[in-house]
């Protein structure tokens, strides 16, 4: 029987051993955020069915919601045709994925050459992070 991590060998990792991971709401299909994963974070995500990312700025594993409580429960993991991007279909606990306190990190829309904020802050980040 093949090890449960053989799927990791089928991924085309970038030169830093990473791949982008898109978090998409499983109910609404809205794109909530994009983060990075390495082999360990993807293996943990698959095992725990909870989003675990690789923080490039902190150079360590980052379990989404470990500080904010806004955990992402993974319903499905998809790999694109080039094997270099992951989509996580998730349930977003608390309805907030963005560190700005919004539902999605994609809250700005380009209109007439200017970025406009179109989504409200649901919770002040000062009340989310200590």
Backbone bond lengths (Angstrom), bond angles and torsions (degrees), N, CA, C in turn:
res aa  C-N    CA-C-N  psi(-1)  N-CA   C-N-CA  omega(-1)  CA-C   N-CA-C  phi
1 X - - - 1.464 - - 1.529 109.06 -
2 X 1.338 116.83 135.25 1.472 122.13 -177.34 1.528 110.54 -72.40
3 X 1.332 116.20 144.61 1.475 119.01 176.27 1.527 110.49 -60.00
4 X 1.319 115.73 151.55 1.467 121.26 -177.30 1.530 112.86 -70.43
5 X 1.334 118.03 -1.91 1.461 120.09 -179.95 1.531 112.73 -111.16
6 X 1.329 117.86 8.96 1.464 121.03 178.25 1.531 112.22 -57.77
7 X 1.328 116.59 -29.17 1.467 120.74 -179.35 1.526 111.74 -59.36
8 X 1.315 117.52 -25.66 1.465 121.71 -179.41 1.528 111.51 -66.21
9 X 1.326 117.03 -28.83 1.467 121.42 -179.54 1.520 112.66 -72.75
10 X 1.313 117.35 -14.82 1.468 121.45 -179.38 1.524 112.47 -88.70
11 X 1.322 116.64 -2.48 1.465 121.12 -178.00 1.521 110.49 -91.40
12 X 1.324 115.86 141.26 1.460 122.36 173.87 1.522 107.30 -92.07
13 X 1.326 115.48 95.39 1.464 121.75 -179.78 1.520 109.08 -77.98
14 X 1.341 118.04 149.36 1.462 120.09 177.11 1.531 109.83 -75.06
15 X 1.335 116.46 -178.37 1.473 121.16 -175.64 1.529 113.04 -62.13
16 X 1.347 116.78 -19.49 1.463 120.95 177.80 1.532 112.03 -97.11
17 X 1.342 116.52 5.63 1.457 120.20 -179.10 1.518 113.43 76.77
18 X 1.340 116.39 27.89 1.463 122.08 -176.73 1.522 111.60 -121.97
19 X 1.325 115.76 163.45 1.455 121.33 168.10 1.519 108.10 -146.23
20 X 1.345 116.89 148.33 1.461 119.76 178.46 1.523 110.55 -70.93
21 X 1.326 114.75 143.81 1.456 122.02 177.66 1.525 108.49 -125.85
22 X 1.313 115.35 122.55 1.460 122.18 179.43 1.519 107.96 -97.84
23 X 1.326 116.69 125.33 1.463 121.33 175.91 1.521 107.95 -95.74
24 X 1.336 115.59 120.98 1.460 122.19 -177.44 1.525 108.99 -123.58
25 X 1.325 116.53 133.08 1.456 120.85 178.72 1.531 109.58 -62.59
26 X 1.314 117.17 124.62 1.467 122.27 -176.60 1.526 112.48 -66.75
27 X 1.322 117.51 -26.03 1.467 121.05 -179.29 1.522 112.23 -86.64
28 X 1.344 116.54 -48.15 1.468 120.85 -171.81 1.523 113.73 -99.31
29 X 1.337 117.57 -14.30 1.466 124.05 -175.45 1.527 113.35 69.51
30 X 1.322 118.26 7.54 1.473 120.21 177.47 1.524 109.96 -68.73
31 X 1.338 116.43 136.90 1.458 121.29 173.95 1.519 107.26 -75.17
32 X 1.327 116.48 124.01 1.455 120.63 -176.10 1.521 112.84 -99.31
33 X 1.328 116.78 -38.40 1.463 119.39 -178.32 1.521 110.08 -167.98
34 X 1.324 115.20 167.78 1.454 123.21 173.04 1.523 107.00 -128.72
35 X 1.317 116.03 134.68 1.460 121.02 177.90 1.528 107.20 -141.47
36 X 1.311 116.88 -171.42 1.460 122.19 -177.61 1.513 110.55 -120.31
37 X 1.325 115.28 149.46 1.460 121.44 177.00 1.518 109.32 -130.98
38 X 1.331 114.94 147.59 1.457 120.86 168.39 1.537 106.88 -112.87
39 X 1.313 117.24 -176.95 1.473 120.59 -177.94 1.529 111.48 -56.49
40 X 1.324 115.70 -46.38 1.458 119.34 -176.52 1.525 111.61 -64.95
41 X 1.334 117.13 -44.01 1.466 119.38 -177.96 1.525 111.50 -66.51
42 X 1.327 117.53 -37.56 1.466 119.54 178.20 1.529 110.73 -69.68
43 X 1.324 117.05 -40.24 1.470 120.14 177.20 1.531 110.45 -61.13
44 X 1.342 116.90 -43.57 1.463 121.22 178.82 1.526 111.37 -66.19
45 X 1.328 116.73 -39.58 1.465 121.04 177.80 1.522 110.46 -60.24
46 X 1.317 116.48 -46.33 1.467 120.84 179.77 1.528 110.95 -64.68
47 X 1.315 117.00 -40.52 1.465 121.70 -177.99 1.523 111.86 -70.55
48 X 1.345 116.17 -47.03 1.467 121.34 -174.31 1.523 113.93 -87.31
49 X 1.358 116.83 -15.03 1.468 121.93 -174.04 1.527 111.00 55.32
50 X 1.335 113.98 37.21 1.461 123.59 176.54 1.527 106.07 -139.47
51 X 1.333 117.40 136.59 1.467 120.89 -176.46 1.525 111.41 -65.77
52 X 1.332 114.00 123.20 1.456 122.43 174.60 1.526 106.05 -125.44
53 X 1.307 116.97 121.93 1.460 121.58 -177.05 1.522 110.40 -112.64
54 X 1.336 115.21 173.02 1.458 121.79 173.05 1.521 106.61 -107.67
55 X 1.314 116.86 120.39 1.452 121.39 178.15 1.525 108.51 -83.77
56 X 1.323 116.46 112.67 1.468 120.33 179.01 1.519 111.02 -69.28
57 X 1.327 117.84 -33.98 1.466 120.01 -178.82 1.528 112.00 -73.16
58 X 1.324 116.75 -36.76 1.464 120.53 -178.42 1.533 112.97 -96.81
59 X 1.347 115.52 -10.35 1.471 121.22 -179.43 1.524 112.13 54.64
60 X 1.344 114.77 48.33 1.461 119.86 177.61 1.523 110.33 -157.20
61 X 1.332 115.35 164.45 1.457 120.72 176.08 1.523 109.66 -63.76
62 X 1.335 114.51 145.83 1.459 120.86 -178.59 1.523 108.10 -135.91
63 X 1.309 115.61 108.83 1.462 120.57 175.86 1.525 107.31 -82.83
64 X 1.306 115.78 112.19 1.465 120.45 -177.70 1.521 109.18 -53.47
65 X 1.313 115.36 125.22 1.452 121.66 178.68 1.511 114.67 94.22
66 X 1.341 117.52 2.10 1.467 119.30 -177.67 1.523 112.13 -63.16
67 X 1.329 118.12 -28.92 1.463 121.55 176.30 1.528 111.73 -102.22
68 X 1.321 115.92 -42.83 1.463 121.02 -172.80 1.524 113.55 -84.42
69 X 1.327 117.05 -23.19 1.458 120.41 -172.85 1.517 112.58 86.17
70 X 1.344 116.86 -3.14 1.459 121.63 -178.13 1.535 110.62 -87.89
71 X 1.314 114.58 67.63 1.463 123.95 -177.47 1.525 109.84 -69.23
72 X 1.328 115.31 149.53 1.466 121.13 174.65 1.526 108.47 -112.56
73 X 1.342 116.31 112.12 1.458 121.97 175.45 1.525 107.71 -85.66
74 X 1.318 116.81 123.64 1.463 121.96 -174.53 1.523 110.15 -86.25
75 X 1.322 115.27 125.29 1.463 122.67 178.72 1.528 111.29 -98.19
76 X 1.354 116.26 -30.91 1.467 121.00 -178.17 1.518 108.67 -160.31
77 X 1.329 115.53 145.50 1.462 121.88 175.46 1.517 107.60 -119.84
78 X 1.337 116.07 127.07 1.463 121.61 179.52 1.524 110.10 -120.38
79 X 1.318 115.51 146.50 1.461 123.36 177.67 1.513 108.40 -116.84
80 X 1.341 117.86 135.31 1.462 120.67 -178.00 1.533 111.29 -75.73
81 X 1.337 115.45 174.55 1.463 122.46 -174.19 1.523 113.89 -63.82
82 X 1.329 117.84 -27.66 1.474 121.58 178.49 1.527 111.76 -91.43
83 X 1.303 117.07 0.64 1.469 123.83 179.26 1.518 113.15 60.59
84 X 1.351 116.54 30.56 1.462 118.69 -178.07 1.533 114.99 -129.38
85 X 1.335 117.03 12.14 1.470 121.89 174.53 1.525 108.10 -144.72
86 X 1.322 115.53 137.93 1.471 122.43 178.50 1.524 108.62 -109.62
87 X 1.327 116.58 141.74 1.457 122.03 167.95 1.521 106.74 -115.01
88 X 1.318 115.03 125.97 1.460 121.06 174.22 1.519 107.72 -102.72
89 X 1.309 117.04 117.26 1.465 120.91 172.26 1.522 104.62 -85.45
90 X 1.327 115.81 117.43 1.460 119.18 -169.73 1.529 113.04 -129.09
91 X 1.322 113.88 161.79 1.456 122.43 166.45 1.518 105.37 -105.56
92 X 1.329 116.60 118.45 1.460 122.41 -176.66 1.517 109.97 -90.79
93 X 1.322 116.21 109.08 1.464 120.93 178.46 1.534 109.35 -66.30
94 X 1.319 116.45 132.14 1.458 121.61 178.37 1.514 114.28 81.23
95 X 1.352 117.50 -6.74 1.458 120.76 176.74 1.517 114.94 70.96
96 X 1.333 117.70 11.87 1.468 121.60 -179.21 1.525 108.51 -125.81
97 X 1.344 116.50 120.03 1.464 121.24 176.96 1.527 111.70 -105.60
98 X 1.327 116.78 -26.61 1.463 121.32 -172.32 1.530 112.21 -91.59
99 X 1.331 115.27 142.90 1.470 120.03 178.57 1.528 112.56 -67.20
100 X 1.341 117.04 -10.46 1.466 120.63 176.44 1.531 111.78 -83.69
101 X 1.347 116.72 -2.31 1.459 120.82 -179.36 1.516 113.85 89.70
102 X 1.332 116.04 13.70 1.465 120.94 179.26 1.528 110.37 -102.11
103 X 1.333 114.55 163.02 1.467 120.59 177.69 1.517 111.34 -58.68
104 X 1.334 116.80 -44.34 1.452 123.05 -174.63 1.523 110.56 -129.50
105 X 1.319 115.69 150.47 1.470 120.35 173.49 1.525 111.20 -72.12
106 X 1.329 116.77 -15.91 1.465 121.86 -178.93 1.529 109.15 -98.06
107 X 1.324 115.42 73.15 1.460 121.87 -174.47 1.527 113.07 -108.86
108 X 1.337 116.94 4.67 1.473 120.35 179.02 1.525 109.95 -115.50
109 X 1.329 115.21 140.44 1.461 122.50 -178.62 1.529 108.69 -122.82
110 X 1.323 115.81 135.60 1.464 120.93 177.32 1.522 109.49 -80.34
111 X 1.347 116.21 119.93 1.457 122.74 178.66 1.516 108.26 -135.60
112 X 1.321 116.47 120.15 1.464 121.87 178.32 1.525 112.10 53.89
113 X 1.332 116.54 41.60 1.451 121.17 175.23 1.517 115.94 78.71
114 X 1.331 116.80 9.36 1.467 121.49 -179.18 1.526 109.73 -131.96
115 X 1.351 115.56 140.72 1.462 120.20 175.94 1.521 109.86 -80.43
116 X 1.322 115.66 127.89 1.464 122.13 179.25 1.521 109.72 -118.04
117 X 1.329 116.18 131.47 1.458 121.38 175.29 1.516 108.05 -76.48
118 X 1.350 115.86 122.52 1.469 119.99 -175.20 1.525 113.57 -116.81
119 X 1.349 117.29 -8.46 1.458 119.89 179.95 1.523 110.24 -115.13
120 X 1.321 116.70 140.34 1.464 120.22 -177.66 1.528 112.70 -77.99
121 X 1.317 115.03 156.70 1.460 121.37 169.55 1.526 105.94 -75.93
122 X 1.333 116.66 122.78 1.460 121.13 -179.53 1.521 112.17 -85.82
123 X 1.338 115.86 -28.52 1.458 120.97 178.17 1.521 107.85 -151.29
124 X 1.317 116.34 132.65 1.462 121.79 -179.67 1.538 108.75 -61.10
125 X 1.334 116.89 126.74 1.479 119.67 179.56 1.529 113.62 -55.51
126 X 1.329 117.97 -28.53 1.473 120.63 177.06 1.528 111.44 -63.00
127 X 1.332 116.25 -24.71 1.450 120.47 178.46 1.538 112.20 -93.78
128 X 1.325 116.66 -3.69 1.465 121.78 179.14 1.523 111.01 -98.52
129 X 1.338 115.25 -45.89 1.463 120.96 -174.54 1.512 110.17 -109.56
130 X 1.323 115.52 138.99 1.476 119.10 179.58 1.512 111.63 -88.92
